[in-house]
Amino acid sequence: MARLPEPGGDDGQWGLLLNEYLSVSHNPSGTLKADSISSAAPDASSSTKGVVQLASSSEAIAGTDTTKAVTAAGVNAAITAVANPIIFVDALSEIPPGTPVDTLVIVRAA
């Protein structure tokens, strides 16, 4: 079984042991052997570090996919895609005529 050389030991054997150890996953040229390192990583979750797939801007706007991560650009796209924006007024009488009922109206404090 290949092993790394031990500090303070293996006098005169370091090169041989290290080359034997590296030959397990490397070709003589130094490149990795096929299938020597697994690329499989777990999917990320709220409790597990792992691989994530990013949502596109349209997926972020739809907001229905619970398996993809959202970037800052996706959040921005979702916010700017809101059909009825937020408006700020100093009094309710300043709400523009025809403002949709689902528009968020924020009345500034006097």
N, CA, C and O atoms as CSV, one atom per row, in Angstrom:
chain,resi,resn,atom,element,x,y,z
A,1,MET,N,N,0.843,-1.182,0.000
A,1,MET,CA,C,0.000,0.000,0.000
A,1,MET,C,C,0.887,1.243,0.000
A,1,MET,O,O,1.791,1.361,0.827
A,2,ALA,N,N,0.636,2.156,-0.909
A,2,ALA,CA,C,1.438,3.375,-1.008
A,2,ALA,C,C,1.176,4.277,0.193
A,2,ALA,O,O,0.047,4.382,0.672
A,3,ARG,N,N,2.241,4.929,0.673
A,3,ARG,CA,C,2.110,5.849,1.803
A,3,ARG,C,C,3.071,7.003,1.616
A,3,ARG,O,O,4.018,6.927,0.833
A,4,LEU,N,N,2.811,8.076,2.352
A,4,LEU,CA,C,3.724,9.206,2.333
A,4,LEU,C,C,4.932,8.902,3.206
A,4,LEU,O,O,4.838,8.132,4.162
A,5,PRO,N,N,6.064,9.505,2.877
A,5,PRO,CA,C,7.238,9.343,3.731
A,5,PRO,C,C,6.973,9.944,5.115
A,5,PRO,O,O,6.208,10.899,5.242
A,6,GLU,N,N,7.593,9.393,6.130
A,6,GLU,CA,C,7.410,9.871,7.500
A,6,GLU,C,C,8.559,10.791,7.895
A,6,GLU,O,O,9.723,10.405,7.785
A,7,PRO,N,N,8.243,12.019,8.359
A,7,PRO,CA,C,9.306,12.927,8.804
A,7,PRO,C,C,10.111,12.283,9.939
A,7,PRO,O,O,9.551,11.671,10.849
A,8,GLY,N,N,11.397,12.431,9.863
A,8,GLY,CA,C,12.266,11.846,10.867
A,8,GLY,C,C,12.567,10.379,10.634
A,8,GLY,O,O,13.305,9.766,11.405
A,9,GLY,N,N,12.017,9.827,9.609
A,9,GLY,CA,C,12.231,8.423,9.288
A,9,GLY,C,C,12.396,8.257,7.790
A,9,GLY,O,O,12.514,9.243,7.063
A,10,ASP,N,N,12.403,7.032,7.330
A,10,ASP,CA,C,12.500,6.716,5.898
A,10,ASP,C,C,13.740,7.337,5.248
A,10,ASP,O,O,13.689,7.765,4.095
A,11,ASP,N,N,14.856,7.385,5.990
A,11,ASP,CA,C,16.089,7.939,5.436
A,11,ASP,C,C,16.452,7.242,4.132
A,11,ASP,O,O,16.466,6.014,4.051
A,12,GLY,N,N,16.741,8.037,3.123
A,12,GLY,CA,C,17.139,7.512,1.829
A,12,GLY,C,C,16.000,6.928,1.012
A,12,GLY,O,O,16.234,6.425,-0.087
A,13,GLN,N,N,14.770,6.980,1.516
A,13,GLN,CA,C,13.620,6.384,0.829
A,13,GLN,C,C,12.565,7.403,0.402
A,13,GLN,O,O,11.569,7.036,-0.222
A,14,TRP,N,N,12.776,8.683,0.732
A,14,TRP,CA,C,11.747,9.688,0.497
A,14,TRP,C,C,11.291,9.741,-0.961
A,14,TRP,O,O,10.090,9.703,-1.230
A,15,GLY,N,N,12.211,9.825,-1.888
A,15,GLY,CA,C,11.860,9.922,-3.304
A,15,GLY,C,C,11.067,8.717,-3.773
A,15,GLY,O,O,10.057,8.866,-4.461
A,16,LEU,N,N,11.515,7.528,-3.407
A,16,LEU,CA,C,10.841,6.291,-3.800
A,16,LEU,C,C,9.425,6.239,-3.226
A,16,LEU,O,O,8.471,5.947,-3.948
A,17,LEU,N,N,9.289,6.519,-1.933
A,17,LEU,CA,C,7.978,6.466,-1.285
A,17,LEU,C,C,7.027,7.521,-1.845
A,17,LEU,O,O,5.851,7.240,-2.076
A,18,LEU,N,N,7.531,8.731,-2.062
A,18,LEU,CA,C,6.686,9.796,-2.586
A,18,LEU,C,C,6.228,9.486,-4.007
A,18,LEU,O,O,5.060,9.692,-4.336
A,19,ASN,N,N,7.119,9.000,-4.844
A,19,ASN,CA,C,6.741,8.645,-6.218
A,19,ASN,C,C,5.721,7.510,-6.235
A,19,ASN,O,O,4.785,7.521,-7.035
A,20,GLU,N,N,5.905,6.537,-5.356
A,20,GLU,CA,C,4.960,5.427,-5.264
A,20,GLU,C,C,3.582,5.943,-4.836
A,20,GLU,O,O,2.553,5.530,-5.370
A,21,TYR,N,N,3.592,6.847,-3.868
A,21,TYR,CA,C,2.335,7.425,-3.377
A,21,TYR,C,C,1.627,8.211,-4.486
A,21,TYR,O,O,0.421,8.065,-4.681
A,22,LEU,N,N,2.376,9.034,-5.202
A,22,LEU,CA,C,1.783,9.860,-6.263
A,22,LEU,C,C,1.322,9.030,-7.455
A,22,LEU,O,O,0.392,9.428,-8.156
A,23,SER,N,N,1.954,7.884,-7.698
A,23,SER,CA,C,1.595,7.059,-8.854
A,23,SER,C,C,0.210,6.419,-8.720
A,23,SER,O,O,-0.336,5.906,-9.696
A,24,VAL,N,N,-0.352,6.452,-7.516
A,24,VAL,CA,C,-1.693,5.898,-7.332
A,24,VAL,C,C,-2.720,6.699,-8.136
A,24,VAL,O,O,-3.639,6.118,-8.715
A,25,SER,N,N,-2.572,8.032,-8.178
A,25,SER,CA,C,-3.568,8.855,-8.872
A,25,SER,C,C,-3.000,9.671,-10.024
A,25,SER,O,O,-3.746,10.381,-10.699
A,26,HIS,N,N,-1.678,9.583,-10.265
A,26,HIS,CA,C,-1.050,10.362,-11.341
A,26,HIS,C,C,-0.364,9.465,-12.356
A,26,HIS,O,O,0.168,8.407,-12.020
A,27,ASN,N,N,-0.389,9.912,-13.609
A,27,ASN,CA,C,0.372,9.275,-14.671
A,27,ASN,C,C,1.834,9.687,-14.519
A,27,ASN,O,O,2.123,10.649,-13.808
A,28,PRO,N,N,2.764,8.982,-15.171
A,28,PRO,CA,C,4.179,9.371,-15.106
A,28,PRO,C,C,4.425,10.814,-15.553
A,28,PRO,O,O,5.403,11.431,-15.132
A,29,SER,N,N,3.547,11.355,-16.402
A,29,SER,CA,C,3.704,12.739,-16.875
A,29,SER,C,C,3.256,13.764,-15.831
A,29,SER,O,O,3.479,14.964,-15.996
A,30,GLY,N,N,2.626,13.287,-14.758
A,30,GLY,CA,C,2.141,14.196,-13.719
A,30,GLY,C,C,0.670,14.531,-13.846
A,30,GLY,O,O,0.088,15.136,-12.945
A,31,THR,N,N,0.057,14.139,-14.969
A,31,THR,CA,C,-1.371,14.384,-15.134
A,31,THR,C,C,-2.164,13.376,-14.312
A,31,THR,O,O,-1.658,12.308,-13.968
A,32,LEU,N,N,-3.406,13.720,-14.000
A,32,LEU,CA,C,-4.252,12.815,-13.214
A,32,LEU,C,C,-4.706,11.630,-14.044
A,32,LEU,O,O,-5.039,11.774,-15.220
A,33,LYS,N,N,-4.717,10.471,-13.435
A,33,LYS,CA,C,-5.264,9.280,-14.082
A,33,LYS,C,C,-6.777,9.444,-14.201
A,33,LYS,O,O,-7.415,10.096,-13.374
A,34,ALA,N,N,-7.332,8.841,-15.240
A,34,ALA,CA,C,-8.785,8.894,-15.429
A,34,ALA,C,C,-9.471,8.287,-14.215
A,34,ALA,O,O,-9.053,7.245,-13.711
A,35,ASP,N,N,-10.505,8.933,-13.757
A,35,ASP,CA,C,-11.315,8.471,-12.622
A,35,ASP,C,C,-10.520,8.321,-11.326
A,35,ASP,O,O,-10.916,7.555,-10.448
A,36,SER,N,N,-9.399,9.045,-11.193
A,36,SER,CA,C,-8.624,8.931,-9.959
A,36,SER,C,C,-9.191,9.791,-8.838
A,36,SER,O,O,-8.971,9.518,-7.658
A,37,ILE,N,N,-9.916,10.822,-9.218
A,37,ILE,CA,C,-10.534,11.695,-8.223
A,37,ILE,C,C,-12.009,11.810,-8.561
A,37,ILE,O,O,-12.371,12.126,-9.694
A,38,SER,N,N,-12.839,11.559,-7.599
A,38,SER,CA,C,-14.280,11.623,-7.808
A,38,SER,C,C,-14.717,13.072,-7.915
A,38,SER,O,O,-14.302,13.912,-7.116
A,39,SER,N,N,-15.550,13.364,-8.895
A,39,SER,CA,C,-16.090,14.713,-9.032
A,39,SER,C,C,-17.467,14.805,-8.381
A,39,SER,O,O,-18.090,15.867,-8.379
A,40,ALA,N,N,-17.938,13.690,-7.829
A,40,ALA,CA,C,-19.255,13.697,-7.213
A,40,ALA,C,C,-19.202,14.438,-5.884
A,40,ALA,O,O,-18.414,14.095,-5.002
A,41,ALA,N,N,-20.027,15.433,-5.752
A,41,ALA,CA,C,-20.150,16.186,-4.502
A,41,ALA,C,C,-21.632,16.215,-4.154
A,41,ALA,O,O,-22.478,16.143,-5.045
A,42,PRO,N,N,-21.952,16.318,-2.881
A,42,PRO,CA,C,-23.364,16.328,-2.514
A,42,PRO,C,C,-24.056,17.606,-2.979
A,42,PRO,O,O,-23.417,18.646,-3.136
A,43,ASP,N,N,-25.344,17.518,-3.195
A,43,ASP,CA,C,-26.114,18.719,-3.474
A,43,ASP,C,C,-26.184,19.543,-2.201
A,43,ASP,O,O,-26.304,18.995,-1.105
A,44,ALA,N,N,-26.110,20.838,-2.343
A,44,ALA,CA,C,-26.169,21.717,-1.181
A,44,ALA,C,C,-27.592,21.778,-0.645
A,44,ALA,O,O,-28.566,21.652,-1.388
A,45,SER,N,N,-27.684,21.975,0.662
A,45,SER,CA,C,-28.973,22.196,1.303
A,45,SER,C,C,-28.751,23.230,2.397
A,45,SER,O,O,-27.641,23.737,2.555
A,46,SER,N,N,-29.777,23.542,3.138
A,46,SER,CA,C,-29.618,24.524,4.207
A,46,SER,C,C,-28.702,24.011,5.309
A,46,SER,O,O,-28.240,24.797,6.136
A,47,SER,N,N,-28.430,22.708,5.337
A,47,SER,CA,C,-27.559,22.162,6.377
A,47,SER,C,C,-26.311,21.471,5.832
A,47,SER,O,O,-25.477,21.010,6.612
A,48,THR,N,N,-26.165,21.388,4.500
A,48,THR,CA,C,-25.040,20.673,3.900
A,48,THR,C,C,-24.349,21.542,2.860
A,48,THR,O,O,-25.000,22.078,1.963
A,49,LYS,N,N,-23.017,21.685,2.979
A,49,LYS,CA,C,-22.263,22.354,1.933
A,49,LYS,C,C,-22.245,21.432,0.726
A,49,LYS,O,O,-22.179,20.212,0.875
A,50,GLY,N,N,-22.303,22.004,-0.465
A,50,GLY,CA,C,-22.262,21.175,-1.652
A,50,GLY,C,C,-22.445,21.973,-2.918
A,50,GLY,O,O,-22.203,23.180,-2.952
A,51,VAL,N,N,-22.873,21.289,-3.956
A,51,VAL,CA,C,-23.037,21.864,-5.281
A,51,VAL,C,C,-24.413,22.519,-5.393
A,51,VAL,O,O,-25.418,21.957,-4.956
A,52,VAL,N,N,-24.444,23.715,-5.986
A,52,VAL,CA,C,-25.712,24.389,-6.236
A,52,VAL,C,C,-25.838,24.694,-7.717
A,52,VAL,O,O,-24.841,24.804,-8.429
A,53,GLN,N,N,-27.058,24.828,-8.163
A,53,GLN,CA,C,-27.329,25.288,-9.515
A,53,GLN,C,C,-27.964,26.648,-9.379
A,53,GLN,O,O,-28.864,26.840,-8.562
A,54,LEU,N,N,-27.496,27.608,-10.185
A,54,LEU,CA,C,-28.020,28.962,-10.096
A,54,LEU,C,C,-29.281,29.116,-10.929
A,54,LEU,O,O,-29.386,28.584,-12.034
A,55,ALA,N,N,-30.226,29.848,-10.382
A,55,ALA,CA,C,-31.462,30.146,-11.107
A,55,ALA,C,C,-31.199,31.249,-12.120
A,55,ALA,O,O,-30.414,32.163,-11.865
A,56,SER,N,N,-31.854,31.163,-13.259
A,56,SER,CA,C,-31.776,32.239,-14.242
A,56,SER,C,C,-32.610,33.408,-13.722
A,56,SER,O,O,-33.359,33.263,-12.756
A,57,SER,N,N,-32.476,34.559,-14.364
A,57,SER,CA,C,-33.275,35.713,-13.947
A,57,SER,C,C,-34.766,35.424,-14.077
A,57,SER,O,O,-35.553,35.817,-13.215
A,58,SER,N,N,-35.161,34.735,-15.158
A,58,SER,CA,C,-36.589,34.431,-15.329
A,58,SER,C,C,-37.081,33.466,-14.253
A,58,SER,O,O,-38.230,33.556,-13.821
A,59,GLU,N,N,-36.223,32.544,-13.817
A,59,GLU,CA,C,-36.605,31.637,-12.732
A,59,GLU,C,C,-36.697,32.391,-11.404
A,59,GLU,O,O,-37.558,32.094,-10.576
A,60,ALA,N,N,-35.810,33.365,-11.207
A,60,ALA,CA,C,-35.866,34.177,-9.990
A,60,ALA,C,C,-37.142,35.016,-9.972
A,60,ALA,O,O,-37.765,35.181,-8.923
A,61,ILE,N,N,-37.528,35.542,-11.125
A,61,ILE,CA,C,-38.757,36.344,-11.224
A,61,ILE,C,C,-39.967,35.468,-10.927
A,61,ILE,O,O,-40.873,35.887,-10.208
A,62,ALA,N,N,-39.989,34.247,-11.480
A,62,ALA,CA,C,-41.113,33.338,-11.243
A,62,ALA,C,C,-41.183,32.938,-9.768
A,62,ALA,O,O,-42.270,32.819,-9.202
A,63,GLY,N,N,-40.031,32.735,-9.160
A,63,GLY,CA,C,-39.975,32.433,-7.737
A,63,GLY,C,C,-40.591,31.118,-7.321
A,63,GLY,O,O,-41.051,30.987,-6.187
A,64,THR,N,N,-40.613,30.129,-8.220
A,64,THR,CA,C,-41.277,28.866,-7.898
A,64,THR,C,C,-40.326,27.695,-7.683
A,64,THR,O,O,-40.728,26.673,-7.128
A,65,ASP,N,N,-39.067,27.825,-8.114
A,65,ASP,CA,C,-38.113,26.719,-7.991
A,65,ASP,C,C,-37.478,26.743,-6.607
A,65,ASP,O,O,-36.863,27.738,-6.224
A,66,THR,N,N,-37.621,25.674,-5.867
A,66,THR,CA,C,-37.076,25.614,-4.509
A,66,THR,C,C,-35.729,24.893,-4.452
A,66,THR,O,O,-35.217,24.635,-3.363
A,67,THR,N,N,-35.144,24.562,-5.617
A,67,THR,CA,C,-33.891,23.810,-5.609
A,67,THR,C,C,-32.703,24.590,-6.133
A,67,THR,O,O,-31.582,24.082,-6.103
A,68,LYS,N,N,-32.909,25.810,-6.614
A,68,LYS,CA,C,-31.814,26.585,-7.204
A,68,LYS,C,C,-31.497,27.814,-6.359
A,68,LYS,O,O,-32.369,28.368,-5.691
A,69,ALA,N,N,-30.236,28.226,-6.401
A,69,ALA,CA,C,-29.783,29.412,-5.674
A,69,ALA,C,C,-29.985,30.644,-6.543
A,69,ALA,O,O,-29.948,30.568,-7.771
A,70,VAL,N,N,-30.197,31.772,-5.893
A,70,VAL,CA,C,-30.436,33.021,-6.608
A,70,VAL,C,C,-29.247,33.957,-6.391
A,70,VAL,O,O,-28.755,34.101,-5.272
A,71,THR,N,N,-28.798,34.584,-7.463
A,71,THR,CA,C,-27.708,35.553,-7.392
A,71,THR,C,C,-28.284,36.941,-7.121
A,71,THR,O,O,-29.497,37.144,-7.171
A,72,ALA,N,N,-27.400,37.888,-6.835
A,72,ALA,CA,C,-27.838,39.270,-6.631
A,72,ALA,C,C,-28.537,39.797,-7.886
A,72,ALA,O,O,-29.515,40.538,-7.787
A,73,ALA,N,N,-28.043,39.418,-9.055
A,73,ALA,CA,C,-28.672,39.851,-10.308
A,73,ALA,C,C,-30.083,39.275,-10.431
A,73,ALA,O,O,-30.987,39.946,-10.929
A,74,GLY,N,N,-30.270,38.041,-9.980
A,74,GLY,CA,C,-31.600,37.434,-10.017
A,74,GLY,C,C,-32.565,38.124,-9.068
A,74,GLY,O,O,-33.733,38.332,-9.396
A,75,VAL,N,N,-32.066,38.477,-7.888
A,75,VAL,CA,C,-32.909,39.208,-6.927
A,75,VAL,C,C,-33.304,40.556,-7.515
A,75,VAL,O,O,-34.462,40.965,-7.424
A,76,ASN,N,N,-32.336,41.246,-8.119
A,76,ASN,CA,C,-32.621,42.537,-8.734
A,76,ASN,C,C,-33.661,42.394,-9.837
A,76,ASN,O,O,-34.575,43.213,-9.941
A,77,ALA,N,N,-33.528,41.363,-10.657
A,77,ALA,CA,C,-34.496,41.136,-11.735
A,77,ALA,C,C,-35.890,40.894,-11.173
A,77,ALA,O,O,-36.877,41.398,-11.709
A,78,ALA,N,N,-35.970,40.118,-10.085
A,78,ALA,CA,C,-37.271,39.834,-9.481
A,78,ALA,C,C,-37.895,41.097,-8.896
A,78,ALA,O,O,-39.101,41.312,-9.014
A,79,ILE,N,N,-37.071,41.927,-8.267
A,79,ILE,CA,C,-37.605,43.158,-7.679
A,79,ILE,C,C,-38.090,44.116,-8.755
A,79,ILE,O,O,-39.164,44.703,-8.627
A,80,THR,N,N,-37.299,44.277,-9.823
A,80,THR,CA,C,-37.680,45.228,-10.870
A,80,THR,C,C,-38.811,44.700,-11.739
A,80,THR,O,O,-39.420,45.461,-12.490
A,81,ALA,N,N,-39.096,43.414,-11.648
A,81,ALA,CA,C,-40.181,42.838,-12.443
A,81,ALA,C,C,-41.536,42.961,-11.763
A,81,ALA,O,O,-42.552,42.564,-12.333
A,82,VAL,N,N,-41.562,43.504,-10.557
A,82,VAL,CA,C,-42.833,43.659,-9.847
A,82,VAL,C,C,-43.759,44.501,-10.710
A,82,VAL,O,O,-43.403,45.604,-11.126
A,83,ALA,N,N,-44.945,43.977,-10.976
A,83,ALA,CA,C,-45.882,44.646,-11.871
A,83,ALA,C,C,-46.329,45.996,-11.333
A,83,ALA,O,O,-46.473,46.951,-12.096
A,84,ASN,N,N,-46.546,46.081,-10.037
A,84,ASN,CA,C,-47.009,47.323,-9.447
A,84,ASN,C,C,-45.987,47.775,-8.418
A,84,ASN,O,O,-45.850,47.162,-7.360
A,85,PRO,N,N,-45.272,48.844,-8.727
A,85,PRO,CA,C,-44.166,49.258,-7.876
A,85,PRO,C,C,-44.629,49.834,-6.542
A,85,PRO,O,O,-45.817,50.018,-6.279
A,86,ILE,N,N,-43.641,50.100,-5.733
A,86,ILE,CA,C,-43.878,50.772,-4.465
A,86,ILE,C,C,-43.887,52.271,-4.750
A,86,ILE,O,O,-43.037,52.775,-5.485
A,87,ILE,N,N,-44.845,52.976,-4.167
A,87,ILE,CA,C,-44.824,54.435,-4.295
A,87,ILE,C,C,-44.795,55.051,-2.906
A,87,ILE,O,O,-45.339,54.494,-1.952
A,88,PHE,N,N,-44.157,56.199,-2.808
A,88,PHE,CA,C,-44.051,56.935,-1.551
A,88,PHE,C,C,-44.839,58.231,-1.696
A,88,PHE,O,O,-44.694,58.950,-2.685
A,89,VAL,N,N,-45.662,58.516,-0.716
A,89,VAL,CA,C,-46.450,59.756,-0.709
A,89,VAL,C,C,-46.366,60.381,0.677
A,89,VAL,O,O,-46.014,59.720,1.654
A,90,ASP,N,N,-46.698,61.674,0.741
A,90,ASP,CA,C,-46.726,62.359,2.033
A,90,ASP,C,C,-48.121,62.299,2.650
A,90,ASP,O,O,-48.277,62.495,3.855
A,91,ALA,N,N,-49.133,62.030,1.828
A,91,ALA,CA,C,-50.505,61.917,2.328
A,91,ALA,C,C,-51.279,61.005,1.379
A,91,ALA,O,O,-50.949,60.899,0.198
A,92,LEU,N,N,-52.302,60.353,1.902
A,92,LEU,CA,C,-53.107,59.449,1.065
A,92,LEU,C,C,-53.720,60.177,-0.121
A,92,LEU,O,O,-53.955,59.570,-1.166
A,93,SER,N,N,-53.979,61.459,0.026
A,93,SER,CA,C,-54.563,62.227,-1.077
A,93,SER,C,C,-53.613,62.360,-2.265
A,93,SER,O,O,-54.035,62.756,-3.352
A,94,GLU,N,N,-52.336,62.031,-2.069
A,94,GLU,CA,C,-51.350,62.133,-3.149
A,94,GLU,C,C,-51.241,60.856,-3.988
A,94,GLU,O,O,-50.460,60.805,-4.938
A,95,ILE,N,N,-52.022,59.823,-3.640
A,95,ILE,CA,C,-51.975,58.588,-4.437
A,95,ILE,C,C,-52.526,58.906,-5.818
A,95,ILE,O,O,-53.647,59.400,-5.940
A,96,PRO,N,N,-51.747,58.628,-6.860
A,96,PRO,CA,C,-52.190,58.977,-8.217
A,96,PRO,C,C,-53.485,58.251,-8.602
A,96,PRO,O,O,-53.671,57.086,-8.250
A,97,PRO,N,N,-54.377,58.934,-9.324
A,97,PRO,CA,C,-55.600,58.274,-9.795
A,97,PRO,C,C,-55.247,57.069,-10.679
A,97,PRO,O,O,-54.316,57.132,-11.481
A,98,GLY,N,N,-55.984,55.995,-10.527
A,98,GLY,CA,C,-55.754,54.809,-11.339
A,98,GLY,C,C,-54.663,53.901,-10.807
A,98,GLY,O,O,-54.305,52.925,-11.466
A,99,THR,N,N,-54.114,54.200,-9.610
A,99,THR,CA,C,-53.093,53.332,-9.023
A,99,THR,C,C,-53.716,51.974,-8.719
A,99,THR,O,O,-54.738,51.914,-8.037
A,100,PRO,N,N,-53.127,50.883,-9.206
A,100,PRO,CA,C,-53.690,49.551,-8.944
A,100,PRO,C,C,-53.808,49.288,-7.439
A,100,PRO,O,O,-52.981,49.751,-6.653
A,101,VAL,N,N,-54.830,48.550,-7.055
A,101,VAL,CA,C,-55.085,48.311,-5.635
A,101,VAL,C,C,-53.996,47.477,-4.967
A,101,VAL,O,O,-53.858,47.515,-3.744
A,102,ASP,N,N,-53.224,46.728,-5.743
A,102,ASP,CA,C,-52.173,45.922,-5.116
A,102,ASP,C,C,-50.813,46.621,-5.103
A,102,ASP,O,O,-49.794,45.983,-4.837
A,103,THR,N,N,-50.787,47.925,-5.387
A,103,THR,CA,C,-49.567,48.712,-5.299
A,103,THR,C,C,-49.282,48.990,-3.829
A,103,THR,O,O,-50.184,49.346,-3.070
A,104,LEU,N,N,-48.025,48.827,-3.433
A,104,LEU,CA,C,-47.628,49.142,-2.064
A,104,LEU,C,C,-47.448,50.649,-1.965
A,104,LEU,O,O,-46.593,51.226,-2.637
A,105,VAL,N,N,-48.256,51.282,-1.128
A,105,VAL,CA,C,-48.178,52.719,-0.914
A,105,VAL,C,C,-47.609,52.965,0.471
A,105,VAL,O,O,-48.151,52.490,1.469
A,106,ILE,N,N,-46.517,53.707,0.528
A,106,ILE,CA,C,-45.893,54.050,1.796
A,106,ILE,C,C,-46.064,55.532,2.031
A,106,ILE,O,O,-45.624,56.364,1.237
A,107,VAL,N,N,-46.717,55.849,3.143
A,107,VAL,CA,C,-46.944,57.240,3.503
A,107,VAL,C,C,-45.823,57.667,4.428
A,107,VAL,O,O,-45.621,57.087,5.494
A,108,ARG,N,N,-45.103,58.682,4.007
A,108,ARG,CA,C,-43.968,59.189,4.794
A,108,ARG,C,C,-44.497,59.827,6.082
A,108,ARG,O,O,-45.563,60.443,6.099
A,109,ALA,N,N,-43.735,59.665,7.140
A,109,ALA,CA,C,-44.108,60.292,8.408
A,109,ALA,C,C,-43.910,61.803,8.317
A,109,ALA,O,O,-42.960,62.277,7.694
A,110,ALA,N,N,-44.794,62.535,8.928
A,110,ALA,CA,C,-44.712,64.000,8.877
A,110,ALA,C,C,-43.623,64.516,9.794
A,110,ALA,O,O,-43.410,65.726,9.880
